[in-house]
């Protein structure tokens, strides 16, 4: 290979990641009370990740805490 001017290609290098800065706890504006007396007063959101045969699937939604109905999705 050297006589022909060829060189091997090395594998991919692992990316180094910088350490994340320590993050404090977030504020809890509802005090862990997820009930509401009327619609549109409190909305809650969640995101879930599923592994599938074709990769990962992310499911996200926003619920009204009073009616328990889906009010939005990204």
PDB file of N, H, CA, C and O in Angstrom:
ATOM      1  N   UNK A   1       0.833  -1.185   0.000  1.00  0.00           N
ATOM      2  CA  UNK A   1       0.000   0.000   0.000  1.00  0.00           C
ATOM      3  C   UNK A   1       0.880   1.251   0.000  1.00  0.00           C
ATOM      4  O   UNK A   1       0.579   2.237  -0.672  1.00  0.00           O
ATOM      5  N   UNK A   2       1.973   1.191   0.768  1.00  0.00           N
ATOM      6  H   UNK A   2       2.218   0.390   1.315  1.00  0.00           H
ATOM      7  CA  UNK A   2       2.847   2.357   0.834  1.00  0.00           C
ATOM      8  C   UNK A   2       3.441   2.663  -0.536  1.00  0.00           C
ATOM      9  O   UNK A   2       3.553   3.825  -0.926  1.00  0.00           O
ATOM     10  N   UNK A   3       3.823   1.605  -1.269  1.00  0.00           N
ATOM     11  H   UNK A   3       3.732   0.661  -0.952  1.00  0.00           H
ATOM     12  CA  UNK A   3       4.388   1.809  -2.605  1.00  0.00           C
ATOM     13  C   UNK A   3       3.364   2.442  -3.545  1.00  0.00           C
ATOM     14  O   UNK A   3       3.730   3.211  -4.434  1.00  0.00           O
ATOM     15  N   UNK A   4       2.070   2.119  -3.352  1.00  0.00           N
ATOM     16  H   UNK A   4       1.772   1.495  -2.629  1.00  0.00           H
ATOM     17  CA  UNK A   4       1.012   2.666  -4.207  1.00  0.00           C
ATOM     18  C   UNK A   4       0.514   4.026  -3.703  1.00  0.00           C
ATOM     19  O   UNK A   4      -0.321   4.653  -4.356  1.00  0.00           O
ATOM     20  N   UNK A   5       1.014   4.489  -2.550  1.00  0.00           N
ATOM     21  H   UNK A   5       1.692   3.980  -2.020  1.00  0.00           H
ATOM     22  CA  UNK A   5       0.580   5.775  -2.007  1.00  0.00           C
ATOM     23  C   UNK A   5      -0.786   5.717  -1.321  1.00  0.00           C
ATOM     24  O   UNK A   5      -1.494   6.720  -1.233  1.00  0.00           O
ATOM     25  N   UNK A   6      -1.140   4.531  -0.839  1.00  0.00           N
ATOM     26  H   UNK A   6      -0.565   3.716  -0.910  1.00  0.00           H
ATOM     27  CA  UNK A   6      -2.438   4.356  -0.174  1.00  0.00           C
ATOM     28  C   UNK A   6      -2.264   4.307   1.329  1.00  0.00           C
ATOM     29  O   UNK A   6      -1.220   3.884   1.826  1.00  0.00           O
ATOM     30  N   UNK A   7      -3.280   4.738   2.051  1.00  0.00           N
ATOM     31  H   UNK A   7      -4.128   5.082   1.647  1.00  0.00           H
ATOM     32  CA  UNK A   7      -3.261   4.686   3.507  1.00  0.00           C
ATOM     33  C   UNK A   7      -4.618   4.190   4.000  1.00  0.00           C
ATOM     34  O   UNK A   7      -5.646   4.465   3.380  1.00  0.00           O
ATOM     35  N   UNK A   8      -4.620   3.469   5.102  1.00  0.00           N
ATOM     36  H   UNK A   8      -3.786   3.246   5.605  1.00  0.00           H
ATOM     37  CA  UNK A   8      -5.859   2.968   5.683  1.00  0.00           C
ATOM     38  C   UNK A   8      -6.656   4.086   6.337  1.00  0.00           C
ATOM     39  O   UNK A   8      -6.113   5.121   6.723  1.00  0.00           O
ATOM     40  N   UNK A   9      -7.934   3.853   6.447  1.00  0.00           N
ATOM     41  H   UNK A   9      -8.375   3.012   6.133  1.00  0.00           H
ATOM     42  CA  UNK A   9      -8.824   4.827   7.082  1.00  0.00           C
ATOM     43  C   UNK A   9      -9.143   4.308   8.476  1.00  0.00           C
ATOM     44  O   UNK A   9      -9.599   3.175   8.635  1.00  0.00           O
ATOM     45  N   UNK A  10      -8.903   5.133   9.478  1.00  0.00           N
ATOM     46  H   UNK A  10      -8.532   6.053   9.348  1.00  0.00           H
ATOM     47  CA  UNK A  10      -9.170   4.737  10.849  1.00  0.00           C
ATOM     48  C   UNK A  10     -10.649   4.809  11.175  1.00  0.00           C
ATOM     49  O   UNK A  10     -11.430   5.408  10.436  1.00  0.00           O
ATOM     50  N   UNK A  11     -11.029   4.197  12.284  1.00  0.00           N
ATOM     51  H   UNK A  11     -10.395   3.710  12.885  1.00  0.00           H
ATOM     52  CA  UNK A  11     -12.421   4.237  12.733  1.00  0.00           C
ATOM     53  C   UNK A  11     -12.796   5.619  13.225  1.00  0.00           C
ATOM     54  O   UNK A  11     -11.948   6.499  13.372  1.00  0.00           O
ATOM     55  N   UNK A  12     -14.067   5.789  13.472  1.00  0.00           N
ATOM     56  H   UNK A  12     -14.755   5.074  13.352  1.00  0.00           H
ATOM     57  CA  UNK A  12     -14.527   7.080  13.974  1.00  0.00           C
ATOM     58  C   UNK A  12     -14.026   7.301  15.392  1.00  0.00           C
ATOM     59  O   UNK A  12     -13.992   6.380  16.207  1.00  0.00           O
ATOM     60  N   UNK A  13     -13.644   8.522  15.666  1.00  0.00           N
ATOM     61  H   UNK A  13     -13.672   9.271  15.004  1.00  0.00           H
ATOM     62  CA  UNK A  13     -13.230   8.862  17.017  1.00  0.00           C
ATOM     63  C   UNK A  13     -14.466   9.134  17.865  1.00  0.00           C
ATOM     64  O   UNK A  13     -15.462   9.678  17.388  1.00  0.00           O
ATOM     65  N   UNK A  14     -14.378   8.754  19.096  1.00  0.00           N
ATOM     66  H   UNK A  14     -13.569   8.313  19.483  1.00  0.00           H
ATOM     67  CA  UNK A  14     -15.495   9.015  20.009  1.00  0.00           C
ATOM     68  C   UNK A  14     -15.511  10.495  20.346  1.00  0.00           C
ATOM     69  O   UNK A  14     -14.476  11.085  20.655  1.00  0.00           O
ATOM     70  N   UNK A  15     -16.703  11.091  20.284  1.00  0.00           N
ATOM     71  H   UNK A  15     -17.544  10.612  20.033  1.00  0.00           H
ATOM     72  CA  UNK A  15     -16.837  12.509  20.607  1.00  0.00           C
ATOM     73  C   UNK A  15     -16.746  12.722  22.095  1.00  0.00           C
ATOM     74  O   UNK A  15     -17.423  12.047  22.871  1.00  0.00           O
ATOM     75  N   UNK A  16     -15.926  13.643  22.490  1.00  0.00           N
ATOM     76  H   UNK A  16     -15.376  14.191  21.860  1.00  0.00           H
ATOM     77  CA  UNK A  16     -15.843  13.969  23.915  1.00  0.00           C
ATOM     78  C   UNK A  16     -16.911  14.989  24.241  1.00  0.00           C
ATOM     79  O   UNK A  16     -17.109  15.957  23.506  1.00  0.00           O
ATOM     80  N   UNK A  17     -17.588  14.769  25.333  1.00  0.00           N
ATOM     81  H   UNK A  17     -17.427  13.983  25.930  1.00  0.00           H
ATOM     82  CA  UNK A  17     -18.635  15.693  25.750  1.00  0.00           C
ATOM     83  C   UNK A  17     -18.177  16.444  26.983  1.00  0.00           C
ATOM     84  O   UNK A  17     -17.504  15.899  27.858  1.00  0.00           O
ATOM     85  N   UNK A  18     -18.556  17.692  27.026  1.00  0.00           N
ATOM     86  H   UNK A  18     -19.103  18.134  26.315  1.00  0.00           H
ATOM     87  CA  UNK A  18     -18.232  18.497  28.196  1.00  0.00           C
ATOM     88  C   UNK A  18     -19.172  18.114  29.332  1.00  0.00           C
ATOM     89  O   UNK A  18     -20.349  17.843  29.092  1.00  0.00           O
ATOM     90  N   UNK A  19     -18.678  18.088  30.550  1.00  0.00           N
ATOM     91  H   UNK A  19     -17.722  18.309  30.745  1.00  0.00           H
ATOM     92  CA  UNK A  19     -19.562  17.778  31.672  1.00  0.00           C
ATOM     93  C   UNK A  19     -20.628  18.868  31.834  1.00  0.00           C
ATOM     94  O   UNK A  19     -20.339  20.057  31.704  1.00  0.00           O
ATOM     95  N   UNK A  20     -21.848  18.446  32.116  1.00  0.00           N
ATOM     96  H   UNK A  20     -22.082  17.480  32.222  1.00  0.00           H
ATOM     97  CA  UNK A  20     -22.940  19.386  32.325  1.00  0.00           C
ATOM     98  C   UNK A  20     -22.783  20.086  33.672  1.00  0.00           C
ATOM     99  O   UNK A  20     -22.356  19.482  34.656  1.00  0.00           O
ATOM    100  N   UNK A  21     -23.130  21.347  33.694  1.00  0.00           N
ATOM    101  H   UNK A  21     -23.476  21.837  32.895  1.00  0.00           H
ATOM    102  CA  UNK A  21     -23.104  22.096  34.956  1.00  0.00           C
ATOM    103  C   UNK A  21     -24.260  21.604  35.833  1.00  0.00           C
ATOM    104  O   UNK A  21     -25.327  21.255  35.329  1.00  0.00           O
ATOM    105  N   UNK A  22     -24.039  21.582  37.121  1.00  0.00           N
ATOM    106  H   UNK A  22     -23.171  21.866  37.530  1.00  0.00           H
ATOM    107  CA  UNK A  22     -25.084  21.147  38.045  1.00  0.00           C
ATOM    108  C   UNK A  22     -26.256  22.129  37.978  1.00  0.00           C
ATOM    109  O   UNK A  22     -26.072  23.344  38.053  1.00  0.00           O
ATOM    110  N   UNK A  23     -27.460  21.578  37.836  1.00  0.00           N
ATOM    111  H   UNK A  23     -27.609  20.591  37.776  1.00  0.00           H
ATOM    112  CA  UNK A  23     -28.660  22.400  37.733  1.00  0.00           C
ATOM    113  C   UNK A  23     -29.509  22.150  38.964  1.00  0.00           C
ATOM    114  O   UNK A  23     -29.734  21.001  39.343  1.00  0.00           O
ATOM    115  N   UNK A  24     -29.973  23.196  39.577  1.00  0.00           N
ATOM    116  H   UNK A  24     -29.791  24.130  39.268  1.00  0.00           H
ATOM    117  CA  UNK A  24     -30.803  23.065  40.760  1.00  0.00           C
ATOM    118  C   UNK A  24     -32.225  22.650  40.397  1.00  0.00           C
ATOM    119  O   UNK A  24     -32.589  22.623  39.222  1.00  0.00           O
ATOM    120  N   UNK A  25     -33.014  22.333  41.395  1.00  0.00           N
ATOM    121  H   UNK A  25     -32.718  22.356  42.350  1.00  0.00           H
ATOM    122  CA  UNK A  25     -34.400  21.934  41.196  1.00  0.00           C
ATOM    123  C   UNK A  25     -35.221  23.114  40.679  1.00  0.00           C
ATOM    124  O   UNK A  25     -34.989  24.262  41.057  1.00  0.00           O
ATOM    125  N   UNK A  26     -36.180  22.812  39.811  1.00  0.00           N
ATOM    126  H   UNK A  26     -36.369  21.880  39.503  1.00  0.00           H
ATOM    127  CA  UNK A  26     -37.055  23.846  39.270  1.00  0.00           C
ATOM    128  C   UNK A  26     -38.142  24.202  40.277  1.00  0.00           C
ATOM    129  O   UNK A  26     -38.451  23.423  41.179  1.00  0.00           O
ATOM    130  N   UNK A  27     -38.705  25.368  40.111  1.00  0.00           N
ATOM    131  H   UNK A  27     -38.454  26.001  39.378  1.00  0.00           H
ATOM    132  CA  UNK A  27     -39.810  25.799  40.970  1.00  0.00           C
ATOM    133  C   UNK A  27     -41.052  24.958  40.672  1.00  0.00           C
ATOM    134  O   UNK A  27     -41.231  24.503  39.542  1.00  0.00           O
ATOM    135  N   UNK A  28     -41.906  24.750  41.666  1.00  0.00           N
ATOM    136  H   UNK A  28     -41.760  25.120  42.584  1.00  0.00           H
ATOM    137  CA  UNK A  28     -43.131  23.972  41.501  1.00  0.00           C
ATOM    138  C   UNK A  28     -44.319  24.920  41.674  1.00  0.00           C
ATOM    139  O   UNK A  28     -44.824  25.065  42.788  1.00  0.00           O
ATOM    140  N   UNK A  29     -44.782  25.575  40.586  1.00  0.00           N
ATOM    141  H   UNK A  29     -44.372  25.457  39.682  1.00  0.00           H
ATOM    142  CA  UNK A  29     -45.826  26.594  40.712  1.00  0.00           C
ATOM    143  C   UNK A  29     -47.188  26.058  41.149  1.00  0.00           C
ATOM    144  O   UNK A  29     -48.006  26.832  41.648  1.00  0.00           O
ATOM    145  N   UNK A  30     -47.461  24.760  40.981  1.00  0.00           N
ATOM    146  H   UNK A  30     -46.797  24.131  40.576  1.00  0.00           H
ATOM    147  CA  UNK A  30     -48.772  24.226  41.382  1.00  0.00           C
ATOM    148  C   UNK A  30     -48.698  23.433  42.681  1.00  0.00           C
ATOM    149  O   UNK A  30     -49.719  22.933  43.151  1.00  0.00           O
ATOM    150  N   UNK A  31     -47.522  23.310  43.264  1.00  0.00           N
ATOM    151  H   UNK A  31     -46.692  23.716  42.882  1.00  0.00           H
ATOM    152  CA  UNK A  31     -47.404  22.603  44.538  1.00  0.00           C
ATOM    153  C   UNK A  31     -47.814  21.145  44.462  1.00  0.00           C
ATOM    154  O   UNK A  31     -48.347  20.607  45.433  1.00  0.00           O
ATOM    155  N   UNK A  32     -47.577  20.486  43.319  1.00  0.00           N
ATOM    156  H   UNK A  32     -47.145  20.923  42.530  1.00  0.00           H
ATOM    157  CA  UNK A  32     -47.908  19.080  43.076  1.00  0.00           C
ATOM    158  C   UNK A  32     -49.407  18.797  43.178  1.00  0.00           C
ATOM    159  O   UNK A  32     -49.799  17.643  43.351  1.00  0.00           O
ATOM    160  N   UNK A  33     -50.245  19.818  43.076  1.00  0.00           N
ATOM    161  H   UNK A  33     -49.926  20.755  42.936  1.00  0.00           H
ATOM    162  CA  UNK A  33     -51.710  19.650  43.090  1.00  0.00           C
ATOM    163  C   UNK A  33     -52.197  19.802  41.647  1.00  0.00           C
ATOM    164  O   UNK A  33     -52.280  20.915  41.127  1.00  0.00           O
ATOM    165  N   UNK A  34     -52.518  18.670  41.005  1.00  0.00           N
ATOM    166  H   UNK A  34     -52.451  17.766  41.427  1.00  0.00           H
ATOM    167  CA  UNK A  34     -52.898  18.675  39.602  1.00  0.00           C
ATOM    168  C   UNK A  34     -54.414  18.630  39.404  1.00  0.00           C
ATOM    169  O   UNK A  34     -54.904  17.980  38.481  1.00  0.00           O
ATOM    170  N   UNK A  35     -55.149  19.317  40.266  1.00  0.00           N
ATOM    171  H   UNK A  35     -54.751  19.846  41.016  1.00  0.00           H
ATOM    172  CA  UNK A  35     -56.601  19.411  40.125  1.00  0.00           C
ATOM    173  C   UNK A  35     -56.956  20.863  39.812  1.00  0.00           C
ATOM    174  O   UNK A  35     -56.241  21.787  40.199  1.00  0.00           O
ATOM    175  N   UNK A  36     -58.067  21.048  39.109  1.00  0.00           N
ATOM    176  H   UNK A  36     -58.649  20.298  38.795  1.00  0.00           H
ATOM    177  CA  UNK A  36     -58.534  22.396  38.769  1.00  0.00           C
ATOM    178  C   UNK A  36     -60.048  22.418  38.868  1.00  0.00           C
ATOM    179  O   UNK A  36     -60.709  21.445  38.506  1.00  0.00           O
ATOM    180  N   UNK A  37     -60.606  23.531  39.360  1.00  0.00           N
ATOM    181  H   UNK A  37     -60.068  24.321  39.654  1.00  0.00           H
ATOM    182  CA  UNK A  37     -62.061  23.633  39.504  1.00  0.00           C
ATOM    183  C   UNK A  37     -62.773  23.965  38.207  1.00  0.00           C
ATOM    184  O   UNK A  37     -63.962  23.679  38.067  1.00  0.00           O
ATOM    185  N   UNK A  38     -62.071  24.560  37.258  1.00  0.00           N
ATOM    186  H   UNK A  38     -61.105  24.793  37.372  1.00  0.00           H
ATOM    187  CA  UNK A  38     -62.711  24.930  35.987  1.00  0.00           C
ATOM    188  C   UNK A  38     -61.736  24.690  34.833  1.00  0.00           C
ATOM    189  O   UNK A  38     -60.521  24.661  35.032  1.00  0.00           O
ATOM    190  N   UNK A  39     -62.283  24.517  33.622  1.00  0.00           N
ATOM    191  H   UNK A  39     -63.269  24.541  33.460  1.00  0.00           H
ATOM    192  CA  UNK A  39     -61.414  24.290  32.456  1.00  0.00           C
ATOM    193  C   UNK A  39     -60.507  25.483  32.175  1.00  0.00           C
ATOM    194  O   UNK A  39     -60.815  26.617  32.542  1.00  0.00           O
ATOM    195  N   UNK A  40     -59.387  25.206  31.517  1.00  0.00           N
ATOM    196  H   UNK A  40     -59.137  24.285  31.219  1.00  0.00           H
ATOM    197  CA  UNK A  40     -58.397  26.203  31.094  1.00  0.00           C
ATOM    198  C   UNK A  40     -57.710  26.926  32.248  1.00  0.00           C
ATOM    199  O   UNK A  40     -57.111  27.982  32.039  1.00  0.00           O
ATOM    200  N   UNK A  41     -57.784  26.381  33.454  1.00  0.00           N
ATOM    201  H   UNK A  41     -58.270  25.523  33.623  1.00  0.00           H
ATOM    202  CA  UNK A  41     -57.069  26.993  34.574  1.00  0.00           C
ATOM    203  C   UNK A  41     -55.688  26.361  34.740  1.00  0.00           C
ATOM    204  O   UNK A  41     -54.729  27.052  35.083  1.00  0.00           O
ATOM    205  N   UNK A  42     -55.578  25.048  34.497  1.00  0.00           N
ATOM    206  H   UNK A  42     -56.357  24.486  34.218  1.00  0.00           H
ATOM    207  CA  UNK A  42     -54.303  24.350  34.652  1.00  0.00           C
ATOM    208  C   UNK A  42     -54.168  23.308  33.556  1.00  0.00           C
ATOM    209  O   UNK A  42     -55.029  22.445  33.384  1.00  0.00           O
ATOM    210  N   UNK A  43     -53.078  23.404  32.824  1.00  0.00           N
ATOM    211  H   UNK A  43     -52.378  24.105  32.964  1.00  0.00           H
ATOM    212  CA  UNK A  43     -52.755  22.407  31.804  1.00  0.00           C
ATOM    213  C   UNK A  43     -51.492  21.682  32.249  1.00  0.00           C
ATOM    214  O   UNK A  43     -50.598  22.283  32.844  1.00  0.00           O
ATOM    215  N   UNK A  44     -51.428  20.391  31.956  1.00  0.00           N
ATOM    216  H   UNK A  44     -52.155  19.903  31.472  1.00  0.00           H
ATOM    217  CA  UNK A  44     -50.238  19.594  32.271  1.00  0.00           C
ATOM    218  C   UNK A  44     -49.743  18.935  30.991  1.00  0.00           C
ATOM    219  O   UNK A  44     -50.530  18.642  30.091  1.00  0.00           O
ATOM    220  N   UNK A  45     -48.443  18.704  30.915  1.00  0.00           N
ATOM    221  H   UNK A  45     -47.804  18.942  31.646  1.00  0.00           H
ATOM    222  CA  UNK A  45     -47.847  18.129  29.704  1.00  0.00           C
ATOM    223  C   UNK A  45     -46.968  16.945  30.077  1.00  0.00           C
ATOM    224  O   UNK A  45     -46.477  16.836  31.200  1.00  0.00           O
ATOM    225  N   UNK A  46     -46.783  16.055  29.091  1.00  0.00           N
ATOM    226  H   UNK A  46     -47.182  16.144  28.178  1.00  0.00           H
ATOM    227  CA  UNK A  46     -45.932  14.896  29.294  1.00  0.00           C
ATOM    228  C   UNK A  46     -45.333  14.488  27.957  1.00  0.00           C
ATOM    229  O   UNK A  46     -45.927  14.720  26.904  1.00  0.00           O
ATOM    230  N   UNK A  47     -44.169  13.886  28.004  1.00  0.00           N
ATOM    231  H   UNK A  47     -43.686  13.698  28.859  1.00  0.00           H
ATOM    232  CA  UNK A  47     -43.542  13.334  26.808  1.00  0.00           C
ATOM    233  C   UNK A  47     -43.040  11.936  27.165  1.00  0.00           C
ATOM    234  O   UNK A  47     -42.482  11.719  28.241  1.00  0.00           O
ATOM    235  N   UNK A  48     -43.246  10.999  26.251  1.00  0.00           N
ATOM    236  H   UNK A  48     -43.699  11.176  25.377  1.00  0.00           H
ATOM    237  CA  UNK A  48     -42.856   9.615  26.459  1.00  0.00           C
ATOM    238  C   UNK A  48     -42.080   9.138  25.247  1.00  0.00           C
ATOM    239  O   UNK A  48     -42.386   9.523  24.119  1.00  0.00           O
ATOM    240  N   UNK A  49     -41.084   8.308  25.471  1.00  0.00           N
ATOM    241  H   UNK A  49     -40.835   7.995  26.387  1.00  0.00           H
ATOM    242  CA  UNK A  49     -40.267   7.767  24.389  1.00  0.00           C
ATOM    243  C   UNK A  49     -40.494   6.265  24.293  1.00  0.00           C
ATOM    244  O   UNK A  49     -40.435   5.556  25.297  1.00  0.00           O
ATOM    245  N   UNK A  50     -40.756   5.780  23.073  1.00  0.00           N
ATOM    246  H   UNK A  50     -40.804   6.355  22.257  1.00  0.00           H
ATOM    247  CA  UNK A  50     -40.960   4.361  22.819  1.00  0.00           C
ATOM    248  C   UNK A  50     -39.878   3.871  21.865  1.00  0.00           C
ATOM    249  O   UNK A  50     -39.562   4.548  20.887  1.00  0.00           O
ATOM    250  N   UNK A  51     -39.308   2.698  22.141  1.00  0.00           N
ATOM    251  H   UNK A  51     -39.565   2.148  22.936  1.00  0.00           H
ATOM    252  CA  UNK A  51     -38.387   2.065  21.201  1.00  0.00           C
ATOM    253  C   UNK A  51     -39.214   1.223  20.240  1.00  0.00           C
ATOM    254  O   UNK A  51     -40.055   0.433  20.669  1.00  0.00           O
ATOM    255  N   UNK A  52     -38.980   1.388  18.942  1.00  0.00           N
ATOM    256  H   UNK A  52     -38.297   2.030  18.593  1.00  0.00           H
ATOM    257  CA  UNK A  52     -39.677   0.606  17.925  1.00  0.00           C
ATOM    258  C   UNK A  52     -38.634  -0.102  17.072  1.00  0.00           C
ATOM    259  O   UNK A  52     -37.435   0.126  17.234  1.00  0.00           O
ATOM    260  N   UNK A  53     -39.085  -0.954  16.170  1.00  0.00           N
ATOM    261  H   UNK A  53     -40.059  -1.140  16.038  1.00  0.00           H
ATOM    262  CA  UNK A  53     -38.178  -1.652  15.277  1.00  0.00           C
ATOM    263  C   UNK A  53     -37.485  -0.719  14.302  1.00  0.00           C
ATOM    264  O   UNK A  53     -36.450  -1.075  13.738  1.00  0.00           O
ATOM    265  N   UNK A  54     -38.031   0.461  14.095  1.00  0.00           N
ATOM    266  H   UNK A  54     -38.872   0.750  14.553  1.00  0.00           H
ATOM    267  CA  UNK A  54     -37.453   1.417  13.153  1.00  0.00           C
ATOM    268  C   UNK A  54     -36.736   2.569  13.834  1.00  0.00           C
ATOM    269  O   UNK A  54     -36.227   3.460  13.155  1.00  0.00           O
ATOM    270  N   UNK A  55     -36.685   2.571  15.143  1.00  0.00           N
ATOM    271  H   UNK A  55     -37.099   1.847  15.695  1.00  0.00           H
ATOM    272  CA  UNK A  55     -36.023   3.648  15.884  1.00  0.00           C
ATOM    273  C   UNK A  55     -36.861   4.069  17.075  1.00  0.00           C
ATOM    274  O   UNK A  55     -37.669   3.293  17.585  1.00  0.00           O
ATOM    275  N   UNK A  56     -36.668   5.292  17.510  1.00  0.00           N
ATOM    276  H   UNK A  56     -36.012   5.923  17.096  1.00  0.00           H
ATOM    277  CA  UNK A  56     -37.401   5.798  18.669  1.00  0.00           C
ATOM    278  C   UNK A  56     -38.591   6.632  18.223  1.00  0.00           C
ATOM    279  O   UNK A  56     -38.537   7.328  17.209  1.00  0.00           O
ATOM    280  N   UNK A  57     -39.660   6.550  18.994  1.00  0.00           N
ATOM    281  H   UNK A  57     -39.703   5.985  19.818  1.00  0.00           H
ATOM    282  CA  UNK A  57     -40.865   7.325  18.745  1.00  0.00           C
ATOM    283  C   UNK A  57     -41.136   8.157  19.984  1.00  0.00           C
ATOM    284  O   UNK A  57     -41.124   7.640  21.101  1.00  0.00           O
ATOM    285  N   UNK A  58     -41.380   9.454  19.786  1.00  0.00           N
ATOM    286  H   UNK A  58     -41.389   9.874  18.878  1.00  0.00           H
ATOM    287  CA  UNK A  58     -41.676  10.359  20.903  1.00  0.00           C
ATOM    288  C   UNK A  58     -43.137  10.778  20.819  1.00  0.00           C
ATOM    289  O   UNK A  58     -43.613  11.199  19.765  1.00  0.00           O
ATOM    290  N   UNK A  59     -43.840  10.660  21.937  1.00  0.00           N
ATOM    291  H   UNK A  59     -43.452  10.318  22.793  1.00  0.00           H
ATOM    292  CA  UNK A  59     -45.240  11.033  22.024  1.00  0.00           C
ATOM    293  C   UNK A  59     -45.375  12.109  23.093  1.00  0.00           C
ATOM    294  O   UNK A  59     -44.945  11.917  24.231  1.00  0.00           O
ATOM    295  N   UNK A  60     -45.971  13.237  22.728  1.00  0.00           N
ATOM    296  H   UNK A  60     -46.320  13.393  21.804  1.00  0.00           H
ATOM    297  CA  UNK A  60     -46.135  14.342  23.672  1.00  0.00           C
ATOM    298  C   UNK A  60     -47.561  14.857  23.598  1.00  0.00           C
ATOM    299  O   UNK A  60     -48.196  14.788  22.546  1.00  0.00           O
ATOM    300  N   UNK A  61     -48.061  15.367  24.700  1.00  0.00           N
ATOM    301  H   UNK A  61     -47.545  15.423  25.555  1.00  0.00           H
ATOM    302  CA  UNK A  61     -49.407  15.912  24.716  1.00  0.00           C
ATOM    303  C   UNK A  61     -49.603  16.874  25.872  1.00  0.00           C
ATOM    304  O   UNK A  61     -48.820  16.898  26.821  1.00  0.00           O
ATOM    305  N   UNK A  62     -50.667  17.671  25.778  1.00  0.00           N
ATOM    306  H   UNK A  62     -51.303  17.652  25.007  1.00  0.00           H
ATOM    307  CA  UNK A  62     -51.040  18.627  26.820  1.00  0.00           C
ATOM    308  C   UNK A  62     -52.479  18.334  27.209  1.00  0.00           C
ATOM    309  O   UNK A  62     -53.354  18.270  26.345  1.00  0.00           O
ATOM    310  N   UNK A  63     -52.737  18.153  28.509  1.00  0.00           N
ATOM    311  H   UNK A  63     -52.027  18.204  29.211  1.00  0.00           H
ATOM    312  CA  UNK A  63     -54.072  17.839  29.020  1.00  0.00           C
ATOM    313  C   UNK A  63     -54.591  18.966  29.890  1.00  0.00           C
ATOM    314  O   UNK A  63     -53.828  19.609  30.610  1.00  0.00           O
ATOM    315  N   UNK A  64     -55.903  19.204  29.820  1.00  0.00           N
ATOM    316  H   UNK A  64     -56.523  18.681  29.235  1.00  0.00           H
ATOM    317  CA  UNK A  64     -56.562  20.125  30.738  1.00  0.00           C
ATOM    318  C   UNK A  64     -56.788  19.363  32.038  1.00  0.00           C
ATOM    319  O   UNK A  64     -57.390  18.289  32.016  1.00  0.00           O
ATOM    320  N   UNK A  65     -56.322  19.887  33.170  1.00  0.00           N
ATOM    321  H   UNK A  65     -55.833  20.759  33.188  1.00  0.00           H
ATOM    322  CA  UNK A  65     -56.408  19.183  34.445  1.00  0.00           C
ATOM    323  C   UNK A  65     -57.846  19.020  34.925  1.00  0.00           C
ATOM    324  O   UNK A  65     -58.123  18.085  35.676  1.00  0.00           O
ATOM    325  N   UNK A  66     -58.761  19.877  34.531  1.00  0.00           N
ATOM    326  H   UNK A  66     -58.537  20.637  33.922  1.00  0.00           H
ATOM    327  CA  UNK A  66     -60.148  19.779  34.967  1.00  0.00           C
ATOM    328  C   UNK A  66     -60.922  18.742  34.149  1.00  0.00           C
ATOM    329  O   UNK A  66     -61.562  17.861  34.722  1.00  0.00           O
ATOM    330  N   UNK A  67     -60.871  18.834  32.833  1.00  0.00           N
ATOM    331  H   UNK A  67     -60.350  19.549  32.367  1.00  0.00           H
ATOM    332  CA  UNK A  67     -61.669  17.968  31.973  1.00  0.00           C
ATOM    333  C   UNK A  67     -60.942  16.688  31.571  1.00  0.00           C
ATOM    334  O   UNK A  67     -61.568  15.767  31.045  1.00  0.00           O
ATOM    335  N   UNK A  68     -59.649  16.614  31.805  1.00  0.00           N
ATOM    336  H   UNK A  68     -59.140  17.362  32.232  1.00  0.00           H
ATOM    337  CA  UNK A  68     -58.807  15.480  31.413  1.00  0.00           C
ATOM    338  C   UNK A  68     -58.845  15.224  29.909  1.00  0.00           C
ATOM    339  O   UNK A  68     -58.657  14.089  29.469  1.00  0.00           O
ATOM    340  N   UNK A  69     -59.088  16.271  29.114  1.00  0.00           N
ATOM    341  H   UNK A  69     -59.241  17.193  29.471  1.00  0.00           H
ATOM    342  CA  UNK A  69     -59.112  16.151  27.651  1.00  0.00           C
ATOM    343  C   UNK A  69     -57.820  16.683  27.063  1.00  0.00           C
ATOM    344  O   UNK A  69     -57.194  17.594  27.604  1.00  0.00           O
ATOM    345  N   UNK A  70     -57.436  16.088  25.935  1.00  0.00           N
ATOM    346  H   UNK A  70     -57.944  15.347  25.496  1.00  0.00           H
ATOM    347  CA  UNK A  70     -56.255  16.535  25.210  1.00  0.00           C
ATOM    348  C   UNK A  70     -56.535  17.905  24.599  1.00  0.00           C
ATOM    349  O   UNK A  70     -57.480  18.058  23.825  1.00  0.00           O
ATOM    350  N   UNK A  71     -55.720  18.900  24.943  1.00  0.00           N
ATOM    351  H   UNK A  71     -54.952  18.776  25.572  1.00  0.00           H
ATOM    352  CA  UNK A  71     -55.939  20.246  24.416  1.00  0.00           C
ATOM    353  C   UNK A  71     -54.863  20.672  23.420  1.00  0.00           C
ATOM    354  O   UNK A  71     -55.018  21.681  22.732  1.00  0.00           O
ATOM    355  N   UNK A  72     -53.793  19.920  23.343  1.00  0.00           N
ATOM    356  H   UNK A  72     -53.667  19.101  23.902  1.00  0.00           H
ATOM    357  CA  UNK A  72     -52.756  20.295  22.398  1.00  0.00           C
ATOM    358  C   UNK A  72     -51.729  19.217  22.219  1.00  0.00           C
ATOM    359  O   UNK A  72     -51.551  18.350  23.075  1.00  0.00           O
ATOM    360  N   UNK A  73     -51.055  19.281  21.096  1.00  0.00           N
ATOM    361  H   UNK A  73     -51.200  19.985  20.401  1.00  0.00           H
ATOM    362  CA  UNK A  73     -49.949  18.395  20.819  1.00  0.00           C
ATOM    363  C   UNK A  73     -48.984  19.146  19.916  1.00  0.00           C
ATOM    364  O   UNK A  73     -49.397  19.988  19.119  1.00  0.00           O
ATOM    365  N   UNK A  74     -47.697  18.840  20.044  1.00  0.00           N
ATOM    366  H   UNK A  74     -47.361  18.156  20.692  1.00  0.00           H
ATOM    367  CA  UNK A  74     -46.716  19.550  19.220  1.00  0.00           C
ATOM    368  C   UNK A  74     -46.815  19.166  17.758  1.00  0.00           C
ATOM    369  O   UNK A  74     -46.057  19.676  16.933  1.00  0.00           O
TER     370      UNK A  74
END
